[in-house]
Amino acid sequence: MIREQLLNPAPAKLAEFLNRHTQARECLVQVAGQMEVTYQGRAASTAEAGAYLLIFKRDGSLQIHHPKGVKPMNWQPKTDSVSASVEDGICVLTASRRSPAETVRVGLP
């Protein structure tokens, strides 16, 4: 069942949607579209802007998938904190863990 769906939302509306659903952790959240991903932690990586699928699960895990393939290109098995904000007119989702210390930032233009 789809609880809520946004099509081409403004950055502020997308940030509100992400905060509401990632904080409640009551449902699976999927975002498909153009994204840019950066990771800092045990290593560092950047995924150039492109079409990706972001999945945030009720257990707090986060996955980001390429348009092809089975394995996610980036993931966190459990997040300690997740928040979305608008920075320079772009919605930015930040997910972090304390142990090991790592942060995934997803820019959604």
Buried (B, 14 or more C-beta within 10 A) or exposed (E): EEEEEEEEBEBEEBBBBBBEBBEEBEBEBEBEBEBBBBBBBEEEEEBEEEEBBBBBBEEBBBBBBBEEEEEBBBBBEEBEEBBBBBEEEBBBBBBBBEEEEBBBBBBBE
